[in-house]
Every structure is written in C-alpha cells, then in structure tokens.
Amino acid sequence: MSSANDTANDEMRDGTINKTSASISEEEFCRLQEQLLELRNRNYELLEENRRQQNYINSLPSKGTEALLFASKLVGRKKDKDTSNEKLENEVRLLQHKLSSQEEEFRLQQSTLLSELNKVVKQCEFLEAKTKECGENNGSNELSEQNLSDMEKLMKKNSELEIEVSSLREMLTEKDLLVAQIKASDQELLSSKEVLIEEINRERERSANLENELHEAMDLHTADRELIIEKEKALQNFYGKLMEKVITSDEQSQTDDLQEYTRSLEAECERLREIEKVTFEKDALLKEGQKLQNILEMELQTAKAEALAEKEKKIAEETVWEEMKQRFSTEIQALNMHVLELQHSKEEEQNSAAQNFEMIKMALEATIKEGEEEIKRKDEEIKVALKKQSSMVKELRRQVQSEKKRAEQAEKHLDDVLGMSDANVYTHSSARIRIGGSPSTLSDRFKVKGDGESSICSWAFVAEPDRNSSHNFDEESSCSASILEADNAELISRLAILQKKYAETLDRLNVIEEENTLLRKEVDEKSEVIAQWIRTIPDTNHSPQVANSSPGLRFRRMLEMVRMDESTADIRDMNRRLQRMLEETLSKNLVLQKNIQTLLEKDVASTVPGGTNIPETNEGLDVDLDKTASGLRTVDDGEYEENKCDDEALLDELSRREFTVFVLSEVGKPIFASCGHEEQLCSLIALIQTFVMVVTSWNDNLKRIRSAQMQISFSYRSPLILCIVSRDGFQLDAQVDLVYKQMLSIICRAQLISIFQTKGPNFDLRFMLKGMCFLTLFMNLSDFGFQK
C-alpha cells in the first residue's frame, strides 16, 4: 500500500506541475513541492507505525493461545491428580476395612481363647481338688485312669493354646506391618499434596504474570487507538487543505487522485477495524482465563479442606491403634503368665506320670521274662515233635514204595487187559512214553529231576490228604483193588491229555523249523546275489587273492567300494536292498523269538501237578537266558565263572580280543557287553561313562581314541552310550550304527526315552532285551566280516 500511495502522490505532483505550470509562479510551485515532501514523510512515518501495530496485534493472539494451552494443561493435570487422589482414597478405605475385619476376627479369637482358658483353669482346679482328696484318702502317688486321660487332654489343650498364642503373635506382627504401610502411604500422600500446592502456587504466579502482560498490552492498544484517531483527524485536515489547494487545478485529475487516495485510506480503516475485533477477542480470552483461575482457586481450597479432614481422621485412627496395641500387649502378658503356670503344672504332672511309667515298665519286664522262658520251653517241645515227625515221614516213605510196587502190578494187569493192539506210541525226538506193553512204568514217567532223590510220584495225590496222621495212612494201605483201578483210569485220562498237548507242541515246532529253513534259504540266496554283484564290478584297487578270500572280506570290500562310488545309482539301490534285508531278518527273528517263548511257556504249563514230565529233546530248544537276558555274556564266552578276577587279568583278556562291544546308559548302567560280566566290568563301564560325559560337559563329542594297536569308537546317543574296541579300525562308525539300529529294532527310540523318563535313569534295560536278539546281531557281524 505504501508503494501505491507513493505512485499516487507522484502522479498528483506531475499532473499539477504540468497543468498549473502556466498559471502558478515558481515560488508557489516550490512551496507546493515542500508541502508534498512533508506529506510524503508523514505518510512514511504513519505507515511504519501501522506496520509496528499490526505486528504487535498479530503477536497478541499467539500469546492468548499460549495462555489458553497453559490453562488447559493445568486443568488436565488437576484432573489426573484428582483421579490419583481418588485411587489413593479407595486404597486407604480398603485397608481400613481390612483392618476393621481383622480386628473383629482377633477379638473373636481372643474371646474364644479366654473362654477356653477359663475352662482349662476350672478343670485344673477341679483336678487339683480331686488329687488332694485322693492323696488325703489313699496317701499313694498312683493316679487313676481317668486322671491320666484328663492329664493327656490337658496336655493337648496346652499345646493347642501355645500354637494359638504363636498364631496371635504372628497376627500382631502382620497388623504392625499393615500400620507401618498405612503410615508410609500417608507420608506419600502428604508429600504429593505438598508438591501439588507448590505447583499451584507456581501456576498462580504465572497467571499473575500473564495478567500483567495482558494489562500492558491493553494499555498499549488504547494508546495505539488514540494515535490512530489523531492521525485520522490530521489526515482529514490535510485532505481538506489539499482539496482547497487542488480546486484551483484541474478538477478531474485531482478528483481521480483523491478517489484513489481515499480508497487506500478506506482499506487502511478496514484493517484498523479488524485489529479492533482481534483486540475484543483477546479481551474475551482474558476474561475466560480469569474465570479458570477462579475455578482453580476454588478447587485448591476444597483439596486443602479434604487433606485437613484426612489428617484428622488419620490422627484419630492412630490414637485408636495405640490404645488397641496397649490392650493387646496387656492381654498377651496375662496369657504368657497363664501359659507359664500351665507349663509348671504340666512339668509336675509329667514327673508323676514318669514315675508311674517306670513302675509299669518294671512290671512289663517281669512279664516279658516269663514269656521268654515259656517260648524256650515251647521251642524245645517243637524240636521233639519235629524229630517224631521225621521218623513218621521215613515210615511213610517206606509205605509209599510198597504202594508203588502194587501200582506196577496193577499196570501190568491193565496192559494184559487192554492188549497190544490198543497201544499208542508218542515220540518226542529221543524220549518216548508208552501205554500198554511199554517197559517204562508210571513211576519212571513222573520222576522229578532234582537232587538225585525221587520225590513222591503221581500216586502221591492219593496220600496227600492223609499226611497229618499215621493211623489214617495205615487204613489206606489196606484199600481194595477197585479203588486202584479207578485211580489208574484217572492216570490214563491225564496221560491222554498230555499226549494231545505234546502233539500240538510238536506241530508248532515243525512249523517253526520250516520257517527257519526258509529263512536260511533266503539268507543263502541273498548272500549269493551279493557275491555275484561283487564279482560283476571290476576290481581295480585290490588283488585277485582278496577277491577269492572269505565272505567277510568280500563284504568289507563291497562297503569300501560303496564309499568310493556313492554317486552311482546302482550302489544306492544295493544299499536300499541291504537295509530291507536287514529289517526283514530282524522282524523274522523277533517273530521266532516270540514263538519260542510261547512254546516254552506252554511246555512248562503242561507239566503234571504231581511231578514234571519234560522230554529230553526240549533241552536243545531251551535258550541260555542267563547269557542273553543279563546282556553281559555271549556264546563265545562260554559258561560264566562266578569267581571274580582281578582288574589286570580282565584288561589282559580284553586286550587279547580283536573286537568287543559295550552298551550302557547315560548314568553308567550296563546294558550289553560282548565279553565278561557285570561284576567284572563295573569299573571299565564307569570309565567309559566318565570319558563321554566329561567331554560332553565341554560342549564337545568324544568320537575316537587311537593307539598303535587298538582303536576305540564312542557314540553318545541319548539315553544310550555305545563303545566299540577293535584292533582293526575298519568302519567302526558303521558298526556303531548297526548296533544302535539293532537296539532300535527291539525297542524304538521314543519308547527308550519314555522308559528312562518315567522309570528313572537307573532303570535296568536288560530285562526288556531278553531273547536271542544280541546273539543274532553278532552272528550278522561275524558273517558280514566286521570281526576277523
């Protein structure tokens, strides 16, 4: 706007100069120029003042907004503080309610304790009176049974009272802690209130400063208004003068310039009116700020009143608590005195009871001595009776032999009756049982294999109910021939049943033998296939002598070739076939083992109650379960010698072997060893376990230990530890894997982990590995050439 005014003044000056140059003299022209310069200077000054006022007016709303923001922050802070104060008040109320409830409970407990104590005191006085009366009448220190029972009841009640007193003390300590917590919370509240009061004072000071600034701004605004009014008046006067001066000049040009100038002045007036509106809005904002300050002062006053009321309440509660503490302390002292009195009376009663117990003990010891003497007498009588019974048993044995002879005669008579045509022959390998015309008698069939003496035979079930008395046995010795015939018929029926059972077992054994022959044929066929496959592969690294060597070396050579040419597809197919072959053989071995166990159980169950009748050929089917079930002996070790040997001798024996296997648990519990016994190998297995676990504690794995003559391979597969000692270090890792797979074929890995988790790390796994599983494993190892 200033530039537009300048241009208008210049145009007015040029027009007046051009048009009035003819009619105005030089002096008047100079005066007009001077006046115009003065007007221009004044216009510049007024424009600068207007700019200053506009800047100041623009800054005023920003200050008002800052004051409003500050006031809103104060209000928000106060709301937050009100919510926190409400929370604290609620917590204090809850604590007061808890304290009141605990006080009521304590009062109830105290009243019950006092009533029980009164009852106990009355009972004690009544008992003391009774004891005095008994002492005066009888003059003896013995107590009746009722007094003893009363004393026991009193002792129990005293112990219960002591427990209750201890619980009351604990309650008092808890209440003291609660009081301390309440005091601490009160102090925190006071400190928070002091901080709030300080903040409120600061806010008041800030609001006062803002009010002063607003008053100053209002004063400046009024002064600016007055200056603007004065300037407007001066401008109007100046316009009047100019209009008078310009009338002499061309009216049209002057009117145009004056209209433009008046328009600019009207725009400036509108700006001044807008500034006035802004000032009015600022006044309204100041009034609102004053109202907010008044509200804050009222709220502060209410908060102070509430704080004073809370202080008074807390002081009253503290006084009440102190009074309650004093009461409780006096009551506890009285209870302690009463407890001491009860303890003194209790000790006296205990002393008297101890004396009575000593008297009773003496009497009991005398009765015990008498009982021991009676027991000795009875033992002597029992020994004499046993001697008599032994003599009676000898006589009974003689009578049994005579009865056996009679039974043989009856069998001969039956053989003559039945005839040779009705004879049934039962063969079970080399052992035979005949009925009719057979040289073996019933007494030979039902003999028990024991200590070399024949026990009571199948005829013994007739004499069993009559062993208690010798008179009845004499009567049975003179029985008639009809009874003997009935007994023989029963024996024949039993023999027929046994023949059927043995026939079934023979059929099952034949089936198992056929399956074994089929398995052997399959193994032979597979070994031939492997040999042909090895022969077809060209031999580049080995001499022809090795090719014509044993099948173990052939298999070793095959494994070396598999390692050399793992990329070819034929070798992968062969590996898969071998794995399938191993799995099939393992499954079939498991089935055979189960069948053998069932047969053995049925053979044992098929024995006669009076004795055992096991054919001689079954001895070949009995598995050496002591070797396989224990898991620590193999077929190569032979019979186990129970005499312990020294550690040096054991180490010498192990060093002579070319191949040994050890399987143990994480804790060092032995599971399998290819040589020795558990009692001999405890120290060696403990060394293996310590080696492996120490290396694992270093966050590492122990794989192998090598020396000039021996190589030891370790494998820690939780929860098992595998170890193989071999002079020839050929494919020890593969051998360890084979042993581990054999274990997993018997018991799967999940079952292993669950067993050791449920039954503990010291569980003996050998009982679950019964059978010929490990024997088949080492048969496979020897066949495939892992052992030399």
C-alpha positions in Angstrom: 0.0 0.0 0.0 2.9 2.4 0.7 4.2 2.0 -2.9 0.7 2.7 -4.3 0.5 5.9 -2.2 3.9 7.0 -3.4 2.9 6.5 -7.0 -0.4 8.4 -6.5 1.5 11.3 -4.9 4.0 11.4 -7.8 1.2 11.4 -10.3 -0.6 14.1 -8.5 2.5 16.2 -8.4 3.3 15.7 -12.0 -0.2 16.5 -13.1 -0.3 19.6 -11.0 3.0 20.7 -12.3 2.1 20.1 -15.9 -1.3 21.7 -15.7 -0.5 24.6 -13.4 2.9 25.5 -14.8 1.3 28.2 -16.8 -0.8 29.8 -14.0 1.5 29.2 -10.9 4.6 31.0 -10.2 7.9 29.5 -9.2 7.6 30.4 -5.5 4.2 28.8 -5.2 5.5 25.8 -7.0 8.4 25.4 -4.5 6.0 25.7 -1.6 3.8 23.0 -3.0 6.8 20.8 -3.5 7.9 21.3 0.1 4.4 20.6 1.3 4.3 17.4 -0.7 7.6 16.3 0.6 6.4 16.9 4.2 3.2 14.9 3.5 5.2 12.1 2.0 7.5 12.0 5.0 4.5 11.9 7.4 2.9 9.2 5.3 6.0 7.1 5.6 6.1 7.5 9.3 2.4 6.6 9.6 3.0 3.5 7.5 5.8 2.4 9.7 3.7 2.9 12.8 0.9 0.9 11.2 3.3 -2.0 10.5 4.5 -2.0 14.1 1.0 -2.0 15.4 0.0 -4.8 13.0 3.0 -6.9 14.1 2.1 -6.3 17.8 -1.6 -7.2 17.1 -0.5 -10.4 15.3 1.6 -11.4 18.3 -1.3 -10.9 20.8 -3.4 -13.9 19.6 -0.4 -16.2 19.8 0.2 -15.1 23.4 -3.5 -15.7 24.2 -3.4 -19.2 22.6 -0.3 -19.9 24.8 -2.1 -18.8 27.9 -5.1 -21.0 26.9 -2.9 -24.0 26.3 -1.2 -23.5 29.6 -4.6 -23.2 31.4 -5.9 -26.4 29.6 -2.7 -28.2 30.7 -3.3 -27.1 34.3 -6.9 -28.4 34.1 -5.7 -31.8 32.7 -3.1 -32.1 35.4 -5.6 -31.3 38.1 -8.0 -34.0 36.7 -5.1 -36.6 36.7 -4.3 -35.6 40.3 -7.9 -35.9 41.2 -8.1 -39.4 39.8 -4.9 -40.4 41.6 -6.2 -39.0 44.8 -9.4 -40.9 44.4 -7.4 -44.1 43.8 -5.4 -43.5 46.9 -8.5 -42.8 48.9 -10.1 -46.0 47.7 -6.9 -48.0 48.7 -7.0 -46.3 52.2 -10.6 -47.3 52.6 -9.9 -50.9 51.6 -7.0 -51.0 54.1 -9.3 -49.6 56.8 -11.9 -52.1 56.0 -9.4 -54.9 56.2 -8.1 -53.7 59.5 -11.5 -53.5 60.9 -12.3 -57.1 59.8 -9.0 -58.3 61.2 -9.7 -56.6 64.5 -13.1 -58.2 64.7 -11.5 -61.6 64.0 -8.8 -61.0 66.5 -11.4 -60.1 69.1 -13.4 -63.2 68.4 -10.3 -65.4 68.7 -9.3 -63.6 71.9 -12.8 -64.2 73.4 -12.7 -67.9 72.4 -9.2 -68.3 73.8 -10.2 -66.6 77.1 -13.2 -68.9 77.4 -11.1 -72.0 76.7 -8.5 -70.8 79.2 -11.2 -70.3 81.8 -12.5 -73.8 81.1 -8.9 -75.2 81.3 -8.3 -73.4 84.6 -11.5 -74.7 86.1 -10.7 -78.2 85.0 -7.2 -77.9 86.5 -8.6 -76.6 89.8 -11.2 -79.5 89.8 -8.4 -82.0 89.1 -6.2 -80.5 91.8 -9.0 -80.8 94.3 -9.6 -84.4 93.3 -5.9 -85.2 93.6 -5.8 -83.6 97.1 -8.8 -85.7 98.1 -7.2 -88.8 96.7 -3.9 -88.0 98.5 -5.7 -87.5 101.8 -7.8 -90.7 101.5 -5.3 -93.1 100.0 -1.9 -91.5 100.6 -0.5 -93.0 97.4 1.1 -91.4 94.3 -0.7 -93.5 91.8 -3.2 -91.8 89.5 -6.4 -93.4 88.2 -7.1 -94.0 84.6 -9.5 -91.0 84.4 -6.8 -88.7 85.8 -4.4 -89.9 83.2 -6.8 -89.3 80.4 -7.6 -85.8 81.8 -3.9 -85.1 82.0 -3.5 -86.1 78.4 -6.4 -83.9 77.3 -4.9 -81.0 79.3 -1.5 -81.6 77.6 -3.2 -81.5 74.2 -5.1 -78.3 75.1 -1.9 -76.7 76.4 -0.1 -77.5 73.1 -3.1 -76.1 71.1 -3.1 -72.9 73.3 0.6 -72.4 72.7 0.0 -72.8 68.9 -2.8 -70.3 69.0 -0.7 -67.8 71.0 2.0 -68.1 68.4 -0.5 -67.5 65.7 -1.9 -64.5 67.5 1.7 -63.1 67.8 2.1 -63.6 64.0 -1.2 -61.7 63.5 0.0 -58.9 65.6 3.2 -58.6 63.6 1.2 -58.6 60.4 -1.0 -55.8 61.8 2.0 -53.8 62.8 3.3 -54.2 59.3 0.0 -53.0 57.9 0.1 -50.0 60.2 3.6 -49.2 59.0 2.4 -49.5 55.4 -0.5 -47.1 56.1 1.8 -44.6 57.7 4.1 -44.8 54.7 1.2 -44.3 52.3 0.1 -41.3 54.4 3.5 -39.8 54.2 3.5 -40.3 50.4 0.1 -38.6 50.2 1.3 -35.6 52.2 4.4 -35.3 50.1 2.3 -35.5 46.9 -0.1 -32.8 48.3 2.8 -30.5 49.1 4.1 -31.0 45.6 0.6 -30.1 44.3 0.4 -27.0 46.4 3.8 -25.8 45.1 2.8 -26.4 41.6 -0.5 -24.5 42.2 1.5 -21.6 43.6 3.8 -21.5 40.6 0.7 -21.6 38.3 -0.7 -18.7 40.2 2.4 -16.7 39.8 2.4 -17.5 36.1 -1.2 -16.4 35.7 -0.4 -13.2 37.6 2.4 -12.5 35.2 0.1 -13.2 32.2 -2.5 -10.8 33.6 0.2 -8.1 33.9 1.3 -8.7 30.4 -2.3 -8.5 29.2 -2.9 -5.2 31.0 0.2 -3.8 29.5 -1.0 -5.0 26.1 -4.4 -3.4 26.6 -2.7 -0.1 27.6 -0.6 -0.2 24.5 -3.7 -1.0 22.4 -5.6 2.0 23.8 -2.6 4.3 23.2 -2.4 3.0 19.6 -6.1 3.7 19.1 -5.7 7.2 20.3 -2.7 7.8 17.9 -4.7 6.3 15.0 -7.6 8.6 15.8 -5.3 11.6 15.9 -3.7 10.6 12.7 -7.0 10.2 11.0 -8.0 13.7 12.1 -4.7 15.1 10.8 -5.3 13.3 7.5 -8.8 14.7 7.2 -7.5 18.2 7.8 -4.7 17.6 5.3 -7.3 16.3 2.8 -9.4 19.4 3.3 -6.4 21.6 2.7 -5.4 19.6 -0.3 -8.9 19.8 -1.7 -8.9 23.6 -1.2 -5.5 23.8 -2.9 -6.3 21.4 -5.7 -9.6 23.2 -6.6 -7.6 25.7 -8.4 -6.0 23.0 -10.6 -7.8 20.8 -12.9 -10.7 19.2 -11.0 -10.9 15.9 -12.9 -7.3 14.9 -12.4 -7.4 15.9 -8.7 -10.6 14.1 -8.1 -9.3 10.9 -9.6 -6.2 11.1 -7.5 -8.1 11.9 -4.4 -10.5 9.0 -5.0 -7.6 6.6 -5.3 -6.1 8.0 -2.2 -9.4 7.8 -0.3 -9.8 4.2 -1.3 -6.3 3.4 0.1 -7.3 5.2 3.3 -10.6 3.2 3.5 -8.6 0.0 3.1 -6.4 1.1 6.0 -9.5 1.9 8.1 -10.9 -1.6 7.4 -7.6 -3.1 8.6 -7.8 -1.0 11.8 -11.4 -2.3 12.3 -10.1 -5.9 12.0 -7.4 -5.1 14.6 -10.1 -3.8 16.9 -12.0 -7.1 16.5 -8.9 -9.0 17.4 -8.4 -6.9 20.5 -12.0 -7.6 21.5 -11.4 -11.4 21.1 -8.3 -11.1 23.2 -10.3 -9.3 25.9 -12.8 -12.2 25.9 -9.9 -14.7 26.2 -8.5 -12.8 29.2 -11.9 -12.9 30.9 -12.1 -16.7 30.4 -8.6 -17.1 31.8 -9.6 -15.2 34.9 -12.7 -17.4 35.3 -10.4 -20.5 35.0 -8.1 -19.1 37.6 -11.0 -18.6 40.0 -12.2 -22.2 39.4 -8.6 -23.4 40.1 -8.5 -21.4 43.4 -11.8 -22.9 44.5 -10.7 -26.4 43.8 -7.4 -25.8 45.6 -9.4 -24.7 48.6 -11.6 -27.8 48.5 -8.5 -30.1 48.2 -6.9 -28.3 51.2 -10.1 -28.9 53.3 -10.2 -32.6 52.3 -6.5 -33.0 53.2 -7.1 -31.5 56.6 -10.0 -33.8 57.2 -8.0 -36.8 56.2 -5.2 -35.8 58.5 -7.7 -35.5 61.4 -9.1 -39.0 60.5 -5.6 -40.5 60.4 -4.7 -38.9 63.8 -7.8 -40.4 65.3 -7.1 -43.8 63.8 -3.5 -43.7 65.1 -4.8 -43.0 68.6 -7.2 -45.9 68.4 -4.5 -48.2 67.1 -2.2 -47.2 70.0 -5.0 -47.9 72.5 -5.6 -51.3 70.8 -1.9 -52.1 70.9 -1.7 -51.4 74.6 -4.7 -53.6 75.3 -3.3 -56.4 73.2 0.1 -56.2 75.0 -1.5 -56.4 78.4 -3.6 -59.4 77.3 -0.6 -61.1 75.8 1.3 -60.6 79.1 -1.5 -62.1 81.0 -1.7 -65.1 78.6 2.1 -65.6 78.9 1.8 -65.7 82.7 -1.0 -68.2 82.5 1.0 -70.3 80.0 3.9 -70.3 82.4 1.7 -71.5 85.2 0.3 -74.2 83.0 3.8 -75.3 82.0 4.8 -75.6 85.7 1.7 -77.7 86.4 2.4 -79.7 83.2 6.0 -80.5 84.3 4.8 -81.7 87.7 2.2 -83.9 86.1 4.9 -85.3 83.7 7.2 -86.1 86.6 4.4 -88.0 88.4 3.5 -89.8 85.1 7.1 -90.8 84.5 7.3 -92.4 87.9 4.1 -94.3 87.2 5.5 -95.4 83.8 8.7 -96.7 85.4 6.6 -98.8 87.8 4.6 -100.2 84.8 7.9 -100.8 82.9 9.3 -102.9 85.7 6.1 -105.0 85.8 6.2 -105.4 82.0 9.8 -106.5 82.0 9.0 -109.2 84.6 6.1 -110.5 82.4 8.4 -110.4 79.3 11.0 -112.6 81.1 8.3 -115.0 82.0 7.1 -115.1 78.3 10.7 -115.7 77.1 11.0 -118.7 79.4 7.7 -120.1 78.1 8.9 -119.6 74.5 12.1 -121.5 75.2 10.0 -124.4 76.6 7.8 -124.4 73.6 10.8 -124.4 71.3 12.1 -127.5 73.0 8.8 -129.2 72.7 8.6 -128.2 68.9 12.1 -129.8 68.4 11.0 -133.0 70.0 7.8 -133.0 67.8 9.9 -132.4 64.7 12.1 -135.4 65.5 8.9 -137.5 65.9 7.6 -136.2 62.5 10.9 -137.0 60.7 10.6 -140.6 61.9 7.0 -140.7 60.8 8.0 -139.4 57.4 10.6 -142.2 56.9 7.9 -144.7 57.7 5.5 -143.1 55.2 8.2 -143.3 52.5 8.6 -147.0 53.1 4.8 -147.4 52.8 4.8 -145.3 49.6 7.4 -147.6 48.0 5.2 -150.6 48.8 2.3 -148.8 47.2 4.4 -148.2 44.1 5.0 -151.9 43.7 1.3 -152.5 44.0 0.7 -149.8 41.3 3.1 -151.5 39.0 1.3 -154.8 39.4 -1.9 -153.1 38.6 -0.4 -151.6 35.5 0.7 -155.0 34.3 -2.8 -156.2 34.8 -4.2 -153.3 32.8 -1.7 -154.0 30.0 -2.9 -157.6 29.8 -6.5 -156.5 29.6 -6.1 -153.7 27.0 -3.8 -155.8 24.8 -1.0 -154.9 22.5 -3.3 -153.7 19.7 -4.5 -150.7 21.7 -1.0 -149.4 22.3 -0.4 -145.7 21.5 3.1 -144.6 21.0 4.1 -140.9 21.5 7.5 -139.9 20.2 9.1 -136.6 21.0 12.6 -136.8 19.5 14.5 -139.4 21.6 12.2 -139.5 24.7 9.1 -141.9 24.4 6.1 -142.5 26.7 4.2 -145.8 26.1 0.9 -147.2 27.4 0.4 -150.9 27.2 3.4 -153.2 26.7 5.9 -150.3 27.3 8.9 -151.1 29.5 8.7 -147.6 31.2 6.4 -147.5 34.2 4.4 -144.7 35.7 7.0 -144.2 38.4 9.7 -143.6 35.8 7.5 -141.2 33.8 6.7 -138.8 36.7 10.2 -138.5 38.4 11.4 -135.1 39.2 14.9 -134.0 38.1 16.3 -132.7 41.3 19.0 -133.6 43.8 19.2 -137.2 42.8 16.4 -138.4 45.1 12.9 -139.4 43.7 10.2 -137.4 45.2 6.6 -138.6 45.7 5.3 -139.8 42.4 1.9 -139.4 40.7 0.5 -141.7 43.3 1.2 -139.0 46.0 -2.0 -137.2 45.4 -3.8 -140.1 46.9 -1.8 -139.9 50.1 -1.6 -136.0 50.4 -4.8 -135.5 52.5 -3.6 -138.2 54.9 -0.1 -137.0 55.8 -1.2 -135.4 59.1 -1.9 -138.7 60.9 -0.2 -142.1 60.7 -3.4 -144.0 61.7 -5.3 -143.0 58.6 -2.3 -143.9 56.4 -2.4 -147.5 57.8 -6.0 -147.8 56.9 -5.3 -146.6 53.3 -2.6 -149.2 52.9 -5.3 -151.9 53.0 -7.5 -150.5 50.3 -9.3 -152.7 47.8 -8.4 -153.4 44.1 -11.4 -151.5 42.8 -10.0 -148.2 44.2 -6.7 -148.9 42.4 -8.5 -149.5 39.1 -10.3 -146.1 39.4 -7.0 -144.4 40.1 -5.3 -146.0 37.2 -8.2 -144.9 34.9 -7.7 -141.3 36.0 -4.0 -141.5 35.3 -4.7 -142.9 31.8 -7.0 -139.9 31.1 -4.3 -137.5 32.2 -1.8 -139.2 30.0 -4.1 -138.8 27.0 -4.4 -135.1 27.7 -0.6 -134.7 27.9 -0.2 -136.6 24.7 -2.5 -134.2 22.9 -0.6 -131.2 24.3 2.7 -132.7 23.2 1.4 -133.4 19.8 0.3 -129.7 19.4 3.8 -128.5 20.6 5.4 -130.9 18.1 3.3 -129.4 15.3 4.3 -125.9 16.3 8.0 -126.8 16.4 7.7 -128.3 13.0 6.2 -125.1 11.7 9.0 -123.1 13.3 11.6 -125.4 11.8 10.2 -125.0 8.4 10.2 -121.2 8.8 13.9 -121.4 9.9 14.8 -123.5 6.8 13.0 -120.9 4.6 14.9 -118.1 6.3 18.2 -119.9 5.9 17.4 -120.4 2.2 16.6 -116.7 1.8 19.9 -115.7 3.5 21.9 -118.1 1.3 20.2 -116.7 -1.8 20.8 -113.1 -0.8 24.5 -113.9 0.0 24.8 -115.4 -3.5 23.2 -112.3 -5.0 25.7 -110.1 -3.1 28.6 -112.3 -4.2 27.6 -112.2 -7.9 27.2 -108.4 -7.7 30.7 -108.1 -6.2 32.1 -110.3 -9.0 30.5 -108.2 -11.7 32.2 -105.0 -10.5 35.7 -104.6 -12.0 38.4 -104.9 -9.3 40.9 -102.0 -9.8 42.3 -101.4 -6.3 42.6 -104.9 -4.9 44.4 -108.1 -6.0 42.6 -111.3 -7.1 43.7 -113.0 -3.9 41.4 -110.8 -1.9 38.5 -111.5 -4.2 38.8 -115.2 -3.6 39.0 -114.8 0.2 36.4 -115.3 2.9 32.8 -113.8 2.6 33.6 -111.4 5.4 36.4 -109.8 3.4 34.2 -109.7 0.4 31.5 -107.7 2.3 34.3 -105.4 3.6 35.5 -104.8 0.1 31.9 -104.2 -1.0 31.5 -101.5 1.7 34.8 -99.8 0.6 33.5 -99.7 -3.0 30.2 -98.3 -1.8 32.1 -95.5 -0.1 34.3 -94.8 -3.1 31.4 -94.6 -5.6 28.4 -93.2 -3.7 27.3 -91.1 -6.7 26.2 -94.1 -8.8 22.5 -95.2 -8.7 23.3 -98.9 -8.6 25.1 -98.6 -5.3 22.2 -96.7 -3.8 19.8 -99.4 -4.9 22.1 -102.0 -3.4 22.2 -100.1 -0.1 18.4 -100.0 0.0 18.1 -103.7 -0.7 20.6 -104.4 2.1 18.6 -102.3 4.5 15.4 -104.0 3.6 17.1 -107.4 4.0 18.3 -106.5 7.5 14.8 -105.2 8.5 13.2 -108.4 7.3 15.6 -110.6 9.1 15.2 -108.6 12.3 11.4 -108.8 12.1 11.5 -112.6 11.4 13.9 -113.1 14.3 11.6 -111.3 16.6 8.6 -113.4 15.5 10.6 -116.6 16.0 11.7 -115.4 19.5 8.1 -114.8 20.5 7.0 -118.2 19.2 9.8 -120.0 21.1 8.9 -118.2 24.3 5.2 -119.1 23.9 6.2 -122.8 23.3 8.5 -122.8 26.4 5.7 -121.4 28.5 3.2 -123.9 27.2 5.7 -126.8 27.9 6.2 -125.6 31.4 2.4 -125.3 31.9 1.7 -128.8 30.5 3.6 -130.5 33.3 1.7 -132.9 35.7 0.9 -131.5 39.2 2.5 -134.5 41.0 5.8 -134.1 39.1 7.4 -132.8 35.9 7.5 -134.7 32.6 9.7 -132.8 30.1 11.2 -134.7 27.1 14.9 -134.8 26.6 14.8 -133.1 23.2 13.3 -129.9 24.7 16.7 -129.3 26.3 18.0 -128.4 22.9 15.3 -125.7 22.5 16.0 -124.0 25.8 17.7 -120.7 25.3 20.5 -119.8 27.6 18.6 -116.9 29.1 21.3 -116.3 31.7 23.6 -115.4 28.8 21.1 -113.3 26.8 18.8 -111.8 29.5 21.7 -110.5 31.5 23.0 -108.9 28.3 26.6 -109.1 29.5 27.7 -112.6 28.2 27.7 -114.1 24.7 28.1 -117.6 23.2 31.8 -117.1 22.7 32.4 -116.6 26.4 31.0 -120.0 27.4 29.9 -120.6 31.0 30.3 -117.7 33.4 32.8 -118.4 36.2 31.4 -116.9 39.5 34.9 -116.4 40.9 35.9 -112.8 40.5 39.2 -112.0 38.7 41.5 -109.0 39.2 41.2 -105.9 37.1 44.6 -106.5 35.5 43.6 -110.0 34.4 40.4 -108.6 32.9 42.2 -105.9 31.0 44.6 -108.5 29.6 41.7 -110.6 28.4 40.1 -107.6 26.7 43.4 -106.6 25.1 43.7 -110.0 23.5 40.3 -109.8 21.9 40.1 -108.3 18.4 36.5 -106.9 18.7 34.4 -106.0 21.8 31.2 -104.0 22.2 29.8 -102.2 25.2 26.3 -100.6 25.5 25.5 -98.6 28.6 23.1 -95.8 29.8 23.9 -92.2 30.4 24.3 -92.9 34.2 26.7 -95.8 33.6 24.2 -98.7 34.0 25.4 -101.6 31.9 23.1 -102.9 29.2 25.2 -105.1 26.9 28.8 -106.3 26.7 30.3 -108.8 24.3 32.6 -110.3 27.0 32.8 -110.5 30.8 30.1 -109.9 33.4 28.5 -107.0 35.2 30.5 -107.6 38.4 33.8 -107.7 36.4 33.1 -104.7 34.1 31.7 -102.2 36.6 34.9 -100.2 36.8 35.5 -100.3 33.0 31.9 -99.2 32.2 32.2 -96.4 34.7 35.4 -95.2 32.9 33.6 -95.2 29.6 30.7 -93.1 31.1 33.1 -90.6 32.7 35.1 -90.1 29.4 32.0 -89.4 27.4 30.2 -87.2 29.9 33.3 -85.1 30.7 33.8 -84.4 27.0 30.1 -83.5 26.6 30.4 -81.1 29.6 33.0 -79.3 27.4 30.2 -78.8 24.7 32.0 -81.4 22.5 31.6 -85.0 21.4 34.1 -87.9 22.0 34.4 -89.8 18.7 37.5 -92.0 18.8 40.7 -92.8 20.7 43.6 -94.3 18.7 46.7 -96.1 19.7 49.3 -98.2 17.9 47.4 -101.5 18.3 43.8 -100.5 19.4 41.1 -98.2 18.2 38.1 -97.2 20.4 35.0 -95.6 18.9 32.4 -93.8 21.0 28.9 -92.7 20.2 26.7 -90.8 22.6 23.0 -91.1 21.5 20.9 -90.1 24.4 19.9 -92.0 26.5 22.5 -94.6 25.4 26.3 -94.7 25.1 27.9 -97.1 22.6 31.5 -98.1 22.6 33.4 -100.5 20.3 37.0 -101.6 20.9 38.8 -103.1 17.8 42.3 -103.8 16.7 41.3 -103.3 13.1 39.7 -99.8 12.8 37.7 -100.8 9.7 34.3 -99.0 9.6 33.9 -98.5 13.3 31.2 -95.8 12.7 29.2 -98.2 10.6 29.5 -100.9 13.2 28.2 -98.5 15.9 25.3 -97.6 13.7 24.5 -101.2 13.2 24.5 -101.9 16.9 22.3 -98.9 17.5 19.8 -99.9 14.8 19.7 -103.4 16.3 18.7 -101.8 19.6 16.1 -99.7 17.9 14.7 -102.8 16.2 13.9 -104.2 19.6 12.9 -101.0 21.4 12.1 -97.9 19.4 13.7 -94.5 20.3 10.5 -92.9 21.6 9.9 -95.9 23.9 13.5 -95.7 25.1 13.2 -92.0 26.0 9.8 -92.5 27.7 11.1 -95.5 29.7 14.1 -93.6 31.1 11.9 -90.5 31.8 9.2 -92.4 33.7 11.3 -95.1 35.5 14.4 -93.1 36.1 17.9 -93.1 34.6 18.9 -96.1 36.8 16.4 -98.4 35.1 17.8 -101.8 34.2 17.0 -102.2 30.4 18.4 -105.7 30.2 15.0 -107.2 31.3 13.4 -105.8 28.1 16.2 -107.2 25.9 15.6 -110.9 26.7 16.0 -113.4 23.9 18.5 -114.0 21.1 18.5 -110.5 19.7 22.1 -109.7 20.5 23.2 -113.2 19.6 21.7 -112.7 16.1 23.4 -109.3 16.0 26.9 -110.7 16.5 26.1 -113.6 14.1 25.5 -111.0 11.5 28.6 -109.1 12.4 30.7 -112.2 12.1 29.0 -113.1 8.8 29.5 -109.7 7.2 33.2 -109.5 8.2 33.1 -106.9 10.9 35.1 -109.4 13.1 38.3 -111.1 11.9 
